[in-house]
Amino acid sequence: MTEFELIERFFKRRSRTSVLGNGDDCALVAPAPGNVFAITTDTLVAGRHFLPSITPERLGRRAVHVNLSDLAAMGAAPRYALLSLTLPEIDESWVAAFAAGLWAALDEFEVELVGGNTTRGPMAIALTALGDVPPGQVLTRTGACPGDELWVSGPVGDAGWALTALLQDGDGAGELVITASPAQIDKYECPTARVALGLALRDVASSCIDISDGLLSEAQHLASASGVDIDIDIVAIPTGITDVDRSDVGQAAPVMNTVATGNERNRILRARLAQHCLLATGDTYELLFTAPSSRHDDVVRLLAAQDLAGACIGRVTTSANRPAVRVLDAQSRLMNIESKGWDHFA
């Protein structure tokens, strides 16, 4: 099968709304009247952004949702996408399954695939997505104000916990052995872009970002862009991690001493890992946003209407010096957190 046969068979459809879609040197598209385009791109590299164990259907779905999550964070309605697919070889059954997952996700949001590229090389999937939004309703990172509340659209930490479990040696080697539930593995392999919520937040949120690189990292982006400080209550963060006592997670991780053995040592290690997953691991793709405290009930209703288990997890305060993010324990004491977010070059 040639490159052009692969495109024709798996990745080409008749244009619905574009002026000129897939099949020419360029696509021709336009936003809805009065709107502007929000444009984003993400690359998923084998071994870096996904594990070999993921099925091609799930990988196709994942490629779409991680991109549309950026549009959701801007309050943009997804419209078009371009795909660049790098494969070591053409495996027709693999490509067919990948395309099925890709199209299912695109069709869910009525997104038109208007072009892209295919080539040979180490496996990588790059998707560029375009969404449109009225310029006066764009959500950005710069609008957080002192007195605003900090919200997250759903549970965090589960994807990081699942990835840790999936990366463990099959023989159970290592001091701490954990398992991930099917639901947690789904959170890692099949994230869901909160597109509908992003649209609903246009007139409610003061700033917004998606959690792709870790809660602390994304909160720091909001703080820095808005010139404010942000306090996060660790016990308020919703999570599906149930293998750890929440009271352990809500305090500074106990110091490991030389006499800690057996169950006590295991408890301490699990608490440390859970804190790390909550605060620093990526692949969550929930929305982290601020909103005036006067809109608290409105946010509660929006989350309930979309059946999202989100929560208010902190507040925005005035920055006295350099914009900072602080994590507070169950007694509102400052925690010494060393964990940072995901770094693609670390």
C-alpha positions, 0 to 999 in steps of 0.5 A, a space after each residue: 500500500 502506498 502513502 496515497 492509497 493509505 490516505 485515500 482509504 483511511 483518512 479521506 472524507 467528503 468535505 462538509 463545511 470547509 471551503 476546500 477539504 482533504 485532497 489538495 495541497 492546502 485546505 481552505 477553512 473559515 470560522 463562523 461569522 464573527 468568530 476567530 480561530 483557536 489553533 492548537 497542535 500536539 504530538 504523541 511519540 511512542 514510548 514518550 506519550 503512550 505505551 506499546 500496550 495501548 490499542 490502536 483504537 484507543 490511541 486514535 481516540 486519545 490523539 483527538 481528545 488531548 488536542 481538543 482539550 486545549 480548545 476546551 480550555 479556550 472556550 472554543 468549539 472544535 471545527 477542523 483537524 489535520 493529522 500527521 502520522 509517522 509509522 515505521 511501516 504500514 500495517 493495514 489492520 493497525 491503521 484501520 483500527 487507529 482510524 476507527 478510533 480517530 474518526 469516532 472521536 472526531 465525529 463525536 465533536 463533528 470535527 472535519 479532518 481536512 488534511 495532513 501528512 503521512 511518512 515513514 519513521 519512528 511512530 508519532 502522531 501529530 494532530 492540529 485542531 482548529 476551533 472557533 470562538 467569539 473574540 470577546 468570549 475567549 478563555 485565557 490564562 490571564 484573567 484570574 483576580 484576587 478573591 476568585 475561587 480555583 476549580 477543577 472539572 473532575 478527579 485528578 491523579 488517576 492517570 498518574 497512578 495508572 501510568 505508575 502501575 503500568 510501568 512497574 515490572 511484571 514480576 512485582 519487583 520494587 519496594 512499592 507495588 501498586 495496581 490500577 483499576 480499569 477505570 484508572 487505566 481508562 483515565 490514562 489511555 482514554 482522556 475526555 476533552 471537556 469541550 462542553 464545559 469549556 463552552 459553558 464557562 465562556 461567561 463564567 470563568 475568569 481564567 482557564 487551562 487544561 491539566 496536561 502537565 500536572 496540577 501544580 504546573 498548570 496552576 503556576 501558569 495561571 498564577 504567572 500569567 495573571 500576576 496572582 498567588 494561588 492557594 490549593 487545599 490538598 484535601 479538596 482535590 477530587 481523585 479516584 485514588 482509593 488505595 491510600 488513606 486520604 488523611 495521609 495524603 492531606 498532610 505532609 508526607 511522613 518522614 521515613 525513618 530507619 525503624 519504619 518497616 512493613 505496613 508503616 513503610 508501605 503506608 508512607 510510600 503510598 502517601 508520597 506517591 498519591 501526593 505526587 500523582 495528585 499534584 505533579 503527574 500529567 495526562 489528566 485533561 480536566 479543566 483548571 479554572 478560576 471564577 469569581 466567588 459570586 459565581 460559585 453556585 453557577 459553577 456548581 450547577 454547570 458541573 452537575 448539569 454535565 455530571 462532572 465530579 469537579 470541585 472548588 479546590 482553592 482560591 486566588 490571592 494578591 501576589 506580594 512578590 513573585 506569583 506563587 502557588 501554595 499547597 495547604 494541608 488539612 489544617 491550612 498549613 503550608 506544605 513543603 512540596 517539591 514535586 513539579 509538573 511534567 517536562 517534555 525534555 526532562 
